[in-house]
């Protein structure tokens, strides 16, 4: 029986996650090319990339700590601190702004009882602004992990929150699941 990889700091990945990282590293001609997909493996399992996760990728992909941290801090979907269970990122770039992202953020702030940048007391939701999510013609857009919701109205946002409170992540308009 295989066990989870765990270090002294409590960092732990399942055997399946470790196998996925190894498979991704072997898939690319240059191991470093697997960095983003490997970050997703850790994010999918832990919700963030702790320092020990960075160390693991440095070892497995033959990259520097600086390179891993550059990618984590450049892309808004990767996290280096623990997050709420559901981090809602609303695009506030010009196209989404014109299409109603500001009223959408106000609505979410009211529904969640937190300001943009805040986290609910129960740790269930976090609300953030995000730069362009790459769906400028379908704004306002909201990203939840790998799920992109388009043309988000207050009613659509309320339905999303209701589903998430029940532990159900509804099908997104654009799903980035399985994208390596």
N, C-alpha and C positions, 0 to 999 in steps of 0.2 A: 504494500500500500504506500502511495506517495504522500509526502507531507508538504505542508506549506513551507516556503522559504521564509524564515524569520530571523532578524538580526537582534542585537542587544537593545536597540532603541524601539523595538516593537514593530518594525516595518515587516509586513508580511504580504506575500503574493501567493495565490493558489498555484498548484502544479499546472493547471490549464493555462493560466496567465504566463507563467514562465515558459511553457512550451510554445505558446503563441509568439512570445518575444524571440525565442530561438528560431522559430520558423520564419518570422519576418526578416531577421538578420540574415538567414540563409537565402532568402528569396531574391535579394538585391545584389547586383554585382559588387557594390561597395556597401559594406554594413552600415555606414553612416547614413545612407539613403533611407534606412528604415526608422530613423529617429522619430518622425511624426507619428507613424502608425504605432510604434512602440510606446510613445507617450500616451496615445489613446488607450492602449491596453491597461496601463497603470491607472489612468483617469477613470476608465470604465469600472475598474475593480475598487479603487479607493476614493474616487471623487477629487483627488488632487495628487500631485507628484511630490512626495516628501524628499528630503535630502538623500535618504538611502535609496530612493528610486532613481535619483540622478546618478548616484554612485553605480548602481546596477547597470544603467545604460552606458555610462562611461566604460565600464568593463566589457559589456557585451558587444558594443558597437564601435569600440576603439575611437571614441570622440573625446573631446575635452569637457571638463565641467562647464567652462565658459560657453561652449557651443550648445550644450543642453539647456543651460539657463537662458541663453539668447532666445532660443525657440520658445521656451516656456513663457518668458516675459514679453515677447513680441506678439504672440497670438492670444486673443482674448479668451479662447476656449480652453486653454491650458492654465492650470492653477498650481501655485506653489504654497498655498495655505489651505487649511481645511475650509470647506464650503458648506452652505446650507444643503439640504437634500436636493432642492430644486433651485437652481440659479437661473433667473429669468433675465435675459439680456435683450433690451429693446434698442434697436438701431435708432440713433439720433442724428445721422448724417443728413445732408440736405434733402435728398429725395424722400426719405421716410419722414423727415420733419415736415416737409410740404404736404405730405399725405396723411399727417395727423399723429405723429409719434408723441408730441408733447401732451396732447390731451389723453392719449393712451397711457403714458407714464403717470400722469396725475390720477387717472382712474385706478391704475394698479396700486399706486401709493395709498389711495383711499381704501381700496378693498383689502389690502394687506396691513394697513396701519403702520407703514414704515415709509421713510423717504427713500428716494433713489440712492443707492449705495448702502442701504440698510438691510438688516436681517430680522426676520420675525423671532420673537422670544422663544418659540418652540423649535427653532432651527430648521423649520420646514422650507421657508422661502427666503430668497435673497433677490433684490431687484437692482439691476445695473443698467447703465447706458452702454451702448456699444457703437463703435465706428461701423462703417459699411459692412453689412452681412452678405453682400453680393446678390441681392434680389431687389434692385432699385425700382423696378417696374411693378413690384407687388407689395409695396409698403402700405402701412408700417409693418415691419417685420419684428418677430420675437424669436430668439434662439434659446433653446433649452438643451444643453449638451450638444448632441449631434442632430437634434431635431429643429427644423426651421419652419415657423408658422408665418404665413403670408397674409396680407390684407387683414391684419388683426384689428378688429373692432372691440369696443368695450364688452359687447355681448360675447364675442368669441373668446376674449380674455377671461371673462367670468366662467364660461364653460370649461376652459382649460384649467383654471384654478380649482373648480369643483372636482374635476377628474383627478387632478394631482392630489387633492386632499383625500381622495379615496384610494390613492396609491396606483392610479392608472395613468400612464403616459399616453395620451391620445395620438393617433396617427398624425404625423405632420404633413404639411403640404410638400415639403422637400425633406427627405430623410437621408441622412448621411451614414446610416448604419452599413457596416460591411465594406466601407470604402477604405482601402489601404493605399 
